[in-house]
Amino acid sequence: MAIIRYTGIYNADGGVWGETRYVIGHMLGTAACSLCDITHSPIRRKPQWDAMVARLGVPFTVRHRNEITPAEIAHVATTGLPVVLAHHDDGSISTVLQNSELDAAAGSVDAFESALTQPALAA
């Protein structure tokens, strides 16, 4: 099963009101999204993020939780948010990185890229 694309899903709603609510909540410490911390600085999307996506060789889209497809909704019901999903050529979806792994990247695009592209080590 080849990966044909990735989808990152933020633990935040899109749209002007959703994004405003997240920014205020983030500043007050009542809202958090480790994927947001990886893809964005406080002002805009990180250039390092765009460069990493260009290196992947497959599309990587990010969506807010109120913008996902029914198949993605069903999948994240078991994984929680934020999450990175892989879409495979047979139509299946798998979880690549969950919140704990995104938290471990601590906002670093380089750490995220390593976690995304390195196979998990056997325990």
Disulfide bonds with the S-S distance in Angstrom:
none
